[in-house]
Amino acid sequence: MALLKLKERVIEVYAATRNIKKFPQLSAELTGQFSKNWAVGSFREAMESLKRGSLDSMEFVVICVDEEDEKDLDPILQFIDGVKGRGAKTILIANNVSPVSLHTLLRHGADDFIPYPFPEDAFSDSIEKLRNAKSATATPEESDAPRRKGFVLPVYGLAGGVGATTFAVNLAWELASYDKKSKTRVAVIDLNFQSGSVATYLDLPRRDAVTEMLTDMDNLTPESFAQALTSFKTRMAVMTAPPETMPLDIVDGDAIHRLLSLAQSKYDFVVVDLPPVLVNWSADVLQIAETYFGVLHLDMRCAQNIMRFVRTLKAEELPEEKLQYILNFAPSFTDISGKGRAKKFSESLGIDIDIHLPIGGKAILAACDQGSPLAEAAPKNALRKEIRKIAEALITTANEMKAAIV
């Protein structure tokens, strides 16, 4: 069972250039330093990626200019300003650029400059120098902590009341508390702005800072995001739904993408509790997700919703392969007829249901009402044990993939 369906590459470097063919040495240098973990695009594409938050986790941004770019430097200068505001290191590569233009570009904050064609070892020396400079100015906590690229794990209920929030909250807590000696950081984010109950299930207050952040997403910063979070037992960060009921379209896709990208840069696992409806930013969540959990019951309403959901994904050319269906209240091992119904259910819909969650009983409702994770309220409950197995599999798989990348 593939619990994590990662992208083939984790992009570490983005190269922005009007014409990559003017810099034929660059591809070889990037590949030598970062293997396949780099991407290239025009300045227009780079600015769009910056606005979406796609460059927030970049270690370096390479900016390539030549004599043709001198005719209009403004878009490039705006891009440099934007990149610097996100904290990435910038390397300016100049090919036949006048001293006046070069001076202007450097004044806008490029961290290093390399002439083109490259002198021997110039590119690798620049990378090493900037990394050393970053290490020298980092705080002790930043120096000890690995650079994070968290896994976004949205949980979507395919009908109301199927237990999606219960699963999301308890999965996040199992991830956070699995190994108390580990430095694994976990956040759970409630994006159901109207009826989200993550705060209720964890007995946490809903913060006005969440409202302030959501109503000013154009100015989202790490500081405003941190202020919107609440700590649960010092091991897990929680972004609750806002205190007031808010429309789901108060934010757009770009804002949600920036929010989740920022969370990715701070946490190893980001569990997202989604509203049980599709909104204008649902596709952005699916795109950034590693695995997208769809929680369902064995009933007709879920069957119909799955058919409509899958049709929507195909029509919009969204990555259906990321979906992991979770059957809650699954038939027990001894329920032969129930297991037969589940098999017929999945076959008729043409889906695979890899995760079966057992019936937890009254202990589940009691734990949710008390605002306590199952690990504390009902540690021996069958549902809790199954969610813990999923958390263990996620942690193991994530560690293996991180090791493979390194």
Secondary structure by P-SEA (a helix, b strand, c coil): ccccccccccccbbbbccccccccaaaaaaaaaccccbbbbcaaaaaaaaaacccccccbbbbbbcccccccaaaaaaaaaaaaaabbbbbbbbccccaaaaaaaaaaccccccccccccaaaaaaaaaaaaaaaaacccccccccccbbbbbbbbbcccccaaaaaaaaaaaaaaaccccccbbbbbbbcccccccccccccccccaaaaaaaaccccccaaaaaaacccccccbbbbcccccccccccccaaaaaaaaaaaaacccbbbbbcccccccaaaaaaaaccbbbbbbcccaaaaaaaaaaaaaaaaaccccccbbbbbcccccccaaaaaaaaaaaaaaaccccccccccccaaaaaaaaacccccccccccaaaaaaaaaaaaaaaaaaaaaaaac
